[in-house]
Amino acid sequence: MEFVVAGYVAEKVLGELLKSVKEATRKKKKLETTLKSIESTLNSIIPVVESINELNEKLDREDEDIGRLWKQIKEGQELVSKCSKGNCCGSCFKPSNCTEELRDFDNSLKRFYDFILPLKGTKILIDTREHVNEIKEKANRIDEKVGVTRDKVKEIKDMAKIINEKVEVASDEAKAIHKEANEIKGKANSIDEKVEATRFEVKGIKDKVEGIDEKVQVTRDDVKVMHQEVIDIKDKANRIDEKMENIHKEIQCLKIPASFPLYLPPEPPAIIVGLDKQLKDLKTELLKNEFSVVVITALGGCGKTTLAKKLCHEEPIKGKFKDNIFFVTVSKKPNLKVIVQNLFLRKGHPHVPEFQSDDDAVNHLEKLLKQTGPNPILLVLDDVWPESEFLIDKLKFQIPDYKILVTSTCVLPRFPCTHRLQRLNEIVKACKGNPLALTVFGRSLCGRPAEVWENTVLELSKGGSVVELNTALRNCLHQSLEVLDNNVKVKDCYMDLVSFPEGQWIPATALIDMWVELHDHDENGVASVARLHDLDALNLVNHEVGRKDASEIDGYYNDHYVMQHDLLRQIANDQISSEPGEQRKRLIIDISGSKLPKWWREQRKQHISAYLLSITTDETFEPSWPNLQAPDVEVLILNIRSKNYMLPEFVKKMDKLKALLITNYGFVRAEISNFPLLCSLLNLKRIRLEKVSIPSLGLSSLELRKLQKISLVMCNIDQAFSNSRIQISSSFSNLSEISIDRCIDLKNLPVWFFDLVHLKKLSISSCWELSELPKEIGKLENLEVLRLHFCIQLEEVPEAIEKLSKLSVLDISDCSNISHLPKQIGGLHNLRKLFMNGCSISELPSSVENLKLLEIVMCDEEVTILWKSFIQRLPNLRIKPC
């Protein structure tokens, strides 16, 4: 059979390719990073391909995807072989060319792993449903043949019906797998295993029914035998019901937005220096069963978190703990109930109850972990402060093979298994071997005069005791930050990051909204992202890009995030706090419960001159706001955790306010009240809301004539959109940009939405329930950018899009149900960029030849062939295959 041969050859060539990659890695050190990445990808693909081939053999079916993979890996093997040759003449690839082509090959393998393999689960579920239907047909024939046993056979039919309904539910849920292709990577293998087991269980039932059909006779003895068979079927069906429930939980877990902290172990840095011995010792300790709590302690910046990340990705650790590794960043003020709720989400319980107390949460977690077996469990508690040490005791349970790994800057003498990290004295003694210091200083002092180096080394050399060393470290980090004084623009952006809570990833889109108004950055975000790259280059932040091709999609920054190291953040905060209160440009207020700052509580200082105001409140905050005069504030950031939040009355007096950012870091979406007071803010241009519920905002009562941009992230908005009756053209007369991201309850865009005639940018991403765009979209005559990324229920772009004569960017990437472009897409005469990778396009309309200004098309390799037939008539076109 052709597909079996193709599958077998693909497995064999995959193995040969893996050997070639390992050999090339040994020979070509310059290509080591790229080849290691390919090796990791191949290690992920090989076991999945083997499983798929086994299923294909059993189902006797062809598999075109495996055939395409065969062709792809054969080309890759030739490329690796060519790149692994020794130094030769000009006919050989240059290292840079090899690196680029190998990286492209690696990305193509990852795309196959991310998008093609997960869809196999859907097909298997459908096959399962067909087998169950056969059971129903057998039961019907039994019912016709046997009169006296009709009641017994009816039980079989009813049971088959129940099973069929269960499978239908699972089939519907399987469609969600197609929707959530970007997040399904870590879940697909386990779901495939469960579905395969379910298929064999159903086959067993089918065999039982066939056996009953042969045994059923008119005699009473045969009826008794059949009765026992029915009982067996019931038992089998109950087990299937349990398996289907587990599958349901897994699929529901995949619906959780990517920004939820599911406590997956983060990837460690590509290069780690000086931690080999500590890594080996800790790995040995975690694999033993002597201590239930293992502690890593060292000063800030010594590599505790890096070591913990690396441990979680070591093969022996992954082999022992498998999918039961949970990585929780604790920091200074942890919320135990939220931590437990997110652990429930991680284990496939999307509908988590609201716990009445910390003890209630702990009790539920203990039950969950006891059910998690039989695999051992590793819980990493990263960055435990003295104030949060109680978590360790709360989360200790008498469970076999349950380990807690703790990182902390303080020594925890209660726990005997404590590893104190040694400083990297083999690199620079003067830096006391502190990795953070070495990294930051190395970048910040590069190119500076020799006397600066000497002063820095002298300062660090003063450290003797831990306290003295910590002081010296802080002083030198202060000096390293002074390097930014030569670049005020970069330093201002760095200091602004303190406005966001410690230990949280900061969305680049939030920074763009802030910096556009504070530092005159361009609205497209180019300058803002450039600042993030500057800070990342100086090792002052960690910069992550969640979507692999995000940098390729022009102007798309929804998956860019940054985080400050806690120690560097504290130093920056110290610098801000050292300034006289009346001169501060930034005012950072952190409120726990009802404990307001003394100066505010005593009303001794009501007037502030800061242009940036950040107020952080926790879940116990009681909204009783004293008066505050802040007439110069241009950007207001509210970091909240409570379910109900009232905007402070003093906001309406912020006459210069241009940007309002409200981010909810709690578990459930927050209800915001007192929102209409924003109508008094005549200069407000930008509103960004994350994880809030919109119905309470009263859209119908808002009138913000200068508002230019609204961003809604993970909000509940469908009810607000469907219930609002507003004169949109007058209430938001200058609104030019709307961004809706991961609002998964959004099903339809209301008709009034398209009265926003001044709208230039409309971005809707990861809104999985959005099924169609109204034809009224053609009314947005000034629209220049339309993004519909990862809207997987969306089946088409309406023909009315041809009326958008100013549209220059169209992004329908990863809208996997879109199978064709509008026939009249050629009417978009100003279209310059088209992103359509991840769609199901099989042909292009002839009108695309009229897109004379089209410069870039990003698409899948199969669609590249379709575009090449038009390339002679589109002189400016560059095709970028994914």
N, C-alpha and C positions, 0 to 999 in steps of 0.2 A: 504493500500500500504506500502510495507516494508520501502521504503525510507522516507515516511512521519512519520511512527512510529519511525524510527531511529532518524530523525531530531527532532521530538517532545521530545523524550527521552533525546537526547543530550542537548536540551535547558533546560529541567527540571533538568537533572543531573548537568549541568553547574551552574544553580542557587543554587542547593544544595551544590555543591562544593564550590561556592563563600561563602555561609554561613559558611561552615566548615572551610574555610581559615580564615574568620574573627574571628570565635570562637577560632581557634588555635592561631591566633595572640594575642588575649587577654590572652590566657593561657600561651603561650610559648614566653616570651620576647626574649630569646636567638635566636629564629628563626624569630624574627619580620621582619628583613630586607628582608630575602628570601620570607617570606609569603606575605609581602607588595608587593613585585615584582610580585608574582603570582596573587595577588588580582588585581593589575593594568592590568596585561595581560588578566585576565578573563573579566574585565570591558570593554576591547577593543574588545574581541572576541564575547561576548554575543549578542550585537546589530547586528553585521554582520551576525552571524549564524541565528538569527531570520529573517533577510531580505532574506537570501538564502533559508530558508525553505518556506517562502511565495512564492518565485518565483518557487521553485520546485513543490509546490502544484498546482500553476497555469499552469505550463507546463506539469504536470503529468509525472514527470521523476524521476528516481532513482539518488541517490547521494552517491557514495561509500565513498567519502572523509568524509561526515558527519557521516557515519557509523563507519569509523576508529576513528573519533574524539570521538564518544560515548565510544568506547572501551578504548581510551586513558584517558578520564576524569574519567571513572569508576575506573581505576587503580590509578589515581591521588587521587580520593576521599578516597580510602583505605589507601593510603600513608599518606595523611593529617590526617586522623582519627588516624592512628597508631602513628604518630609523636606528636599528640596533647594530648595523654594520659599522665597521671601524672607519677611521679617517680615509677618505677617498677623494677623487677629483670632483670637479664641478657638477658632475651628474648626480651626486648624492644630495640628499636634503641638507639644508643648513639646520643647526639646532633650533633656531627660532621657528623655521617652517615646520620642523618635526613637532615642536611643542604645540604650535597652533593646530596642526592637523590631528595630533593625538588628543588634544583637548576637545576638538569638535567630535572626534570618534567617541570619546568618553561621554560627552553630553548626549549623543544619539543613543548610546546604551542606556543611560539614565532615563531618557524619555521613554524608551521601550519599557523599562522597569516600572516607571511611575504611572504610565497611562494604559499600556496594553495588557500587562499581566493582571492588574486588578479586575479587569472586565471579565476574566474567566469565571469568577464566582457567580456572575449573573447568569451565564449560560448553564452552569451546573444546576442552579436553582430551578431553571426552566425545565431541564431534563427531569429533575426530581418531580416536578409537578406533573409531567406526562406519565411517569410511572405510577403516581398515585391515581391518576385518572383510569389507568388500566385496572387498578384495584376495584374502583367503582363498577367498571364493566363486569368484572368477574363476580362481584357481589350480586349484581342484577341477574346474572345467569343462574346463580345459586337460588335466588329468590323465585325464579320461574320454575326450576326443577323440583324444588322441595316445598311441599305444602305444609306438612306437619312441623317443619322446622323454620317456618317463615319468621317467627319472632327472633330466633337466634341469628338468622342471616341479616335481619333488619339491623341488629346491633352492629354487624360488620359494615353495612352501608352507612349507618350513622357515624360510625367511627371513621370510615374513609372520608365522609363529608367533612368531619371536623379537621381531619389531617389536611384535606384539600384547602380548607379555609386558612389553616395555619400557613400552608405553603404559599397561598395567594398573598397573605400578609407579608411573608418573607420575600416574595417576588417583588411586591411593591417597595419594600424596604431596600431590596437590591438595587432598584433604580437610584436610590440615594447614593449608592457606591459610585455610580456613573457621575453623579453630581459632585461628589467630593473627591475627585481624583487627586488633588494636590495634597490632601491629608490622609489618603488611604494607604500610603506606603508602609507604615508600621503595622497596619492591621490586616492587610490582604492575605498574608500567609496563614494566620490563625483562622480567619474566616473560611479560607479554602479548605483547611483541614476539617473544620466543623461541618461544612457543607458536604464534603466527601463522605464523612462518617454518616451523615444523615441520609445520603443517597443509598449507602449500603444497608442502612437500617430499613429504609423503605423497600429496597429490593428483597430483604428478608421477609417483610410482610407480604409482598407479592408472592413469593414462593410458598408462604404459608397458605395464602388464599387458594393458590393453584392446587396445593395438597388437599385442602378441604373440598375443592370441586371434585377431585377424584374419589374422595372417601365418602362423600355424602350419598347414602343409600336410603332405602325406605325402612331399614331395620332400626330398632331402638338403640342397639349397641353402637351403630355408626353415628347416630345422633349424639350419643354421649362423647364419642371421640371428637366430633366436631365442636361440641360445647367447650371442651378443653382447649381446642385450637383457638376458639374465639377469646378465651381468657388470655392465651399467650399473645394474641394480637393486641388486646387491650394493654398488656404490659409493655409491648413494643411501642405502641402508640404513645403511651405516657412518657417513655424515654425520648421518643422523637419530639414530643411537645417540649420537654426540658431543653433539648438541644436547639430547637427553633427559638426558644426564649433567649438562650445564650447568644445565638446569632443576632437576634433582634437588639439585644443590649450592645453588642459590638457595633452594629450599624448605627444605632442611635449615638453612640460615643463619637462616631466619625462626624456627626453633625455639629459638634462643638466647635465654635470659631477658633481659628488658629491662635488668637491672642490670649485665650484662656490659659492659665498656667497649669498644664496637664502634668507637670513635674517629670517630663522626660529628661534624661541626662543630656545636658548641652554638649556640643562637640568641643573637644579640647583644642588648644592652638596646634597648628601644624608642626611647630618646632618647640620642644621643651628641653631646657638646658639645666643640668645639675640636679635633677630629681630622681635619677635612676635608682639609687639605693633606697630612698624612701619609698618609691613606688614598689620595689620588690618586697620590702618588709611589710608594707601595708597589704599588699596582695596576699602574702602568706597568712597574715592575721585574719583577713576576711574569709579566707578559705577554711580556716580552722573553726572549731565550735567552742573555744574556750571562753571568750568574752562576747557579751551581747552588745556592748557599747564600745566603739573605737573612736578615739579623739585625735584630731590633727590640730596642733596649736602652734602659733608663730605670730610675729608682728604682722601688721597690715602690709600687704604687698609682697609677702615672702613666697607666695605660690600655693597657698592652702586650697583655694578653690580650683586652681588649675590641676593640682594633684588629684583632687576628688573627681573632677571631670574625666581625667585620664584613666583613673581606676575603673570608672563605670563602663569604659569602652575597651578594657582589656579582655581578651578572649576567655581566659579562665573565669573571670568574674561574670561575664555575660553568659558563659556556659552554665554556671551554677545558678544564678538568679534569674536568668532569662528575661521575661517581660515584667518581672516584679522588682524592678529598680526604680525607685521614686526619688527625684532630686528636688528638694524644697529649699528655696532661699528664705531664710528666717528673718535676718536683719534685727533692727532694734525693737520694733513694736509689732510683733506677730499677732495675727488673729487666728486663734486655734480653730474656731468654727469654720472659717473660710478655708483654712488648710485642709480640714477633714472633708469639706464639701468638694474641693477640687480633687482630692484623692478618690472620692466616690466617682466623680466624672471620669477620671483616668481609668477606672476599672469598669466602665460601661454602664454607669447609673446616671443618666442625664437628668432624671427627675428626683433630685435629692431633697429630702425634707429639710425644713428649717429647724435647726437644733435649738432647744430651749436654753441650753447652757453649755459650758465647756465640757462638763462631765457627761452630759447627754451625747455630745459629739464624740467624745473618747469612747464611750460604750458602743456606739454604732461602728466606730472605726475598728475596734477590737473584733467585733463580729465579722466585719468585712474581711479583715486580714486572715482570720481563721478559715474563712471560706475560699481564700485566694489560692491555697495550696493546690497540689502537693509541692510545688517548687518553693525553694527558699525565698526570703524577702529581704531586700536591702533598702533601707530608708536613709537617705542622705539629708542631714540638716546642715545646710551651709550658712556660715556667718552667724553663729549663735553668740549673742551678746550676754553679759551678766544679767540684764533685765529679761532675757528670753530663755535662760537656762532651765526654767521650770518645764519647758516643752519636752525636754529629754525624759524627765520622769513621767510626764503625762502620756508619752507615746511609747513607753516600755511595756511590753506585754509578754506573758509567758507562752510564747509560741515557738515551736521547734524551728531551728534554722532561721530565726528572725534577727537581723543585725541592724544596728543604727550606727552610721558613720557621721561624726560631728566635726565641723571645722570652726575654730574660734580663735580670736586674738588673745583671749585670756586662758590661763591654766585652770582646768577643772579637776582639782585633786580628788574628788569623789570617785573618779573613774580611773582605775589603775592602768588600763591599756591606753596610754597617751603617747603620741609620737610628736616630739618637738622637732620642727624642721630646722636643719642646719643651714646656715647662710652660705652662699656660693663663694667660699674663699678662694676657689681656684680661678676666679675671673678677676676680681678687683677687691683687694682687702679693704681699701679705703671706703668702699660702699657697703662694707659689712655683709657683702653677699646678698643684698636685698634685691630680688628680681625686678620689682616694680621700680625701685630707684635706678637700677642699672638701665632698664628699658627707657624710662623717661629721660634720665640724664643723658644717656647716649645719644638720643635724638635731639634734645633741647640744647646740648652743649656743642653739638657738631658744628664745626666751622667758627667757633668763638675763640677769642684770644687765649693764649696759654695761661695768663694770670687768672682767668675765670675758672679754668680747669683746676688750677692749683688751689684757689680759694674753696672750691666745692669739695675737693678731696680733703683739704684741711678740716673743713667743717664736719665731714662725716667721720674723720679720724678721731674726733674728740669723744665719740661715743664709747662708753665703758659699760655701764650697767644697762639693763633693758630700758629703764626710764630715760637714761641719758641718750641711748641710741635712738629711741623713739623721738626724742626732742630734736636730735641732730637730723634724723630722717625728715621730719616735718619741716625743719628750717631749709634743708636742701631742696625739698619739693617746692617750697615757697620760691626758692631761687629759680628753679626750673620753670615755674609758671611766669616768672618775671621776663623770661625770654619772649613771652607773648606780648610784652609791652611794645616791642618793635612792630607788632602787627595788631593794632587796636581792634580791627574788625574781627579777627579770629578770637582775641581774648574776650571781647564783649559777648560773643556767641557762647564761648565756653562758660562764662560766669552765669549766663542766662539759664544753663541747664540745671542749676540748683533749684530752679522754680518747680521742678518735678520731684516726686517722692524718691527716697533712697531705695536702691535695689530694684527699680522698675525700668523696663525698656521704654524709651521715649520715642513715639512715632515721629518720623521725619515730617509727616504732613502737619503735625501740631507745631513743630519748630518753624516750618515754612510760614504758617499763618501768623506766628509771633514775629518772626524776623522781617517779614514783608513790611509790617507796620513800624517796628522799632528801628530797623537798620536799612530801610529802603532797598531790600532785596527784590529781585524780579519776581513777579507773580507766578512764573512757571516753575520756580523752585530750583533753578540751575545754580544760582549763587549760594543758596542755603545748603544744598547738597555738597557743593564745593567746600564750604566751611567744615562740614562734617568729615570730608575726606582729609582736610588739613589737620583736624584734631585727631583723627585716626592715625595719620602718618606720624604724629607726635606721641602716639600711644597714650593720649589723654582720655580717650573713650574707646569703647568697643563698638564697632559698626557692623551690623548684621543686615543682610538682605535675604528675606525669607523666600522670595520667588526667584528661581534660578535665572530667568531671563528678564528680570525687572529692569536691569540696567539697559537692556536692548529696547525696551518699550519707551519711547521718547516721552518724557514728562510724567511717567508713572512711578510714584514714590510710596504707594500704599504699603509696600512690604519692606521699607527701609526703617531700621530702628537703631538707636544708640543707647549706651548705658555708661555712666561714670563709675569708676572704681570708688568704693565707699570712702577710702582714705583721701583720695584726691577731691572727692565731693566735699568732705568735711573741711579740707584746707581751703577750698574755694569759698565755702560758707563762712569760715573764720575771717577771710579777707573782707567779705561783705559786712560781717558783724562788727569788724573793727572800725569801720567808718562811722563818723558821728551820725546819729539818727536822722537829723534834719538834712544831711547831705547825701544820704543813700539814694542811689539810682534804682536799687532793687530792694524791696521789703519782703522778706520771707517769714511767714507766720505759720507755726505748726501748733495746732490745738488738739489736746487730748481731753475727751469728755467736755467739761465746761471750764477747763483751766485756761483762761485767757492770759496773754502776757500781762505782767504787772503794770506796765506803762499804759496799757489799753484799759485794763480793768479799773484802774484808779483814775482814769480820765485825765491824766496829767499830760498826755500827749495825744491830741486828737488829729492834728494836722500833719500830714506827711507830704513830702515833695517827690517821692519816687515815681518813676514812669512805668515801673513793672511791679505789680502786687501779686503775690502768690499766697493763698490761704489753704492749708491742708487740715482737714478734720477727719476724725476716725468715726467708727460705727456707734460710739457712745456719745457723740456730740449732740448737745441740746441747743437747737437754733435760737439762741437769745443774743442777738447782735447789739453790742453797744454802738454808739455813733462813731463814725470815723470820717474825717474830712480828707479826701484824697483826690483833689480836683485835677492833679497833673497825671494821674494814671492813664496810660494809653493801652496797656495790655493787662487784663485781669485773668488769673489762672486759679480755678477752684478745683482742688483735688479732694474728692469726697469718697466716703465708704458707706454711708447710711442709705436705707431704703427710701426715706423721705427727706427732702432737703428744701429749705426755703432760702431763696435769694435774699441777701441782706438789703435792707431799705437804703443804706448809704450808697448803693451802687447807682441809683438814679441821679445822684449828684456828681457822678464822674463825667463831667462835661466833655473831657478830651478822650474818653474811652473809644478805642478803635477796634479792639479784638477781645472777644470773650471766649475762653476755653474752659469747658466743664468736663472733667474726666472722672468717671466713677470706677474706683478700684475695688468695690465690693463684689459680692457673689451674684446678687440679683440686680436687675436694672432699677435705677432710682427714679422716683417720682419727684419732679421739680415743680415747686409752687412759687407763686409771686413773680412769674415770668413776664407778665405784661408791663412791669415797671421799666423794662428795657425800652419801651416806646419813648421815654423821655431822653434817651441817649441819641442826640442828633448826629453824632459823628461815628456811630458804630458801623463798621464795615464788614467785620467777620465774626461768625458764630460757629464754634466747633463743639459738638456734643458727642460724648462717647459713653455708651452703655446706659442710656437713660430712656425712660418711657415717655413718648411724646404726647399722649392724649391730654395730659394735664397742662401742656404749654399754652393752650388756647391760641392756635394759629389765627383764628378768626378775629382775635382782638389785637393782633400785632400790626403795627404800621411803622416800618423801618425804611424810610425812603432812601437812605444812603447805604443800606446794606448791599454789599457786593458779592459775598460768598457765604454759603451755608454748607457745613460738613456734618454728616450724620453717620456715626460709626457704631455698629452693633446696637442700634436703637430699635425700639418697637415703634413703628411708624405707620403701619397699614391702617389702623383705626383712625389716626389723626388725619391721614390723607383722604380717607373715604368720608369722614364726618365733616370736614372743614367746608364751609361755604364762604369763601373770601373773594374779594375783588383783587385778585393777585396783581393786576397791572398797576393799581394805585398803591397797594400796601408795600410792594417790593419793586418799586419802579426802576431801581438801578441794579437789581440782582443780575449778575453776569456769570456766576459759577455755582453749580450745585454738585456736591460729591456725596454719594450714598454708598457706604461700604459695609458689607456683612450684616445688613438689615434683613434677616432671613424670613421675616414675616411679610415682606413687601411682595404682593401678588400682582398688583396692577398700578399703573400711574394714572391718577385722575385727569379728567379732561382739562380742568382748570390749570393743571401743571403747564400746559402748552400755551398759556396766555403770557408766559414770561418772554416777551418778544425781544428783550435785551440780552437774553441768555447767550453766552459765548461758549461755555464749557459745561457739558453734562457728563458726569462719570458715575456709572452704576456698576459696582463690582461685588462678586460673591453674594448676590441676592438670588438664592437658589429657587425661590418660588415665583420669581417674575417670569411669566409665561408669554407675554406679548407686549409689543409697543403699539399704542394707538396710531391710527393713520394721521391724527392731528399733529404728530411730530413734525410734519411738513410746515407747520406754522412758525417754527423756530427759525426764522429766516436769517438771523444773525449768528447761528450756531457755527462755531469753528472747530470744536473738538467734541467728538461723541465717543465715549468709552463704554463698552458693554462687556466687561471682562468677567469670565467665569460665571455667567448667568446660564446655567446648564439646562434650565427648562425652556429657555427662549429658542424657538424653532425657526424664526425668520426675522429679517429686518424688513419693515414695510416698504412697499414701492414708493410711498410718499417721500422717502428720504431724498429722492432726486430733486426735490424742491429746495434742499439745503445748499444753495448756490455758493455759500461762503465756507463750507465744510472743507477743512484741510487735513484733519486727522480722524480716521475711523479705526477703532480698536474693538474687534469682536473675538479676540483671542480666548481660547478655552471655552467658548460657547459650543459645547460638543454636539448639541442637537441642531445647530444651523447647518443645513445640507446644501444651501445654494445662496448665491448673492442675488440682490434685487436685479431684475432684468434690465432696469433703466439706471443702473448704477453709473453708467457712462455720463449721466447728466450732472455728476459731481465734478464740474470742470476745474475746480480749485483743489481737488483732492491731491495731496502730496505724499501722505503716509497711510498705509493700510496694514493693520496687524490682524492676521487671520489664522495664526497657528493654533492647533488644537480643535479646529472645526472639522465638520464631516463633509467638506466640499468635494464633489466628484466631477464637476464641470464648471466652466466660467461662461457667463453670458457674453455674447458677441460685443455688447456695448462697452466692455472694458477697454476696447481699442480707442475710445474717445477720451480716456483719462490721460491727456497729453502732458499734464504737469506731474503725474505720478512719479515719485522719486524712489520710494522704498516700499517693498512688499515683504512682510515676514510671514512665512507659511511653512507647513510641513513639507517634507521632501517630495511626497507624492504630488502635492499641488504645484510644486516648483515646475514640474514638467508641463502643467497646463499653462502656466504663465510664460514659459519660454516660447510658446507658439505665437505670443503677441509682442515679444520683445523687439522685433524689428519695427513695429509701428509705435512703440513707446520709447523714444530715444533717451529719456532721462532715467529709465527704470533700472533699479538695482534690486535683485531678489536675494533675500536672506533666508535660506532654509534653516529650520530648527531641527 
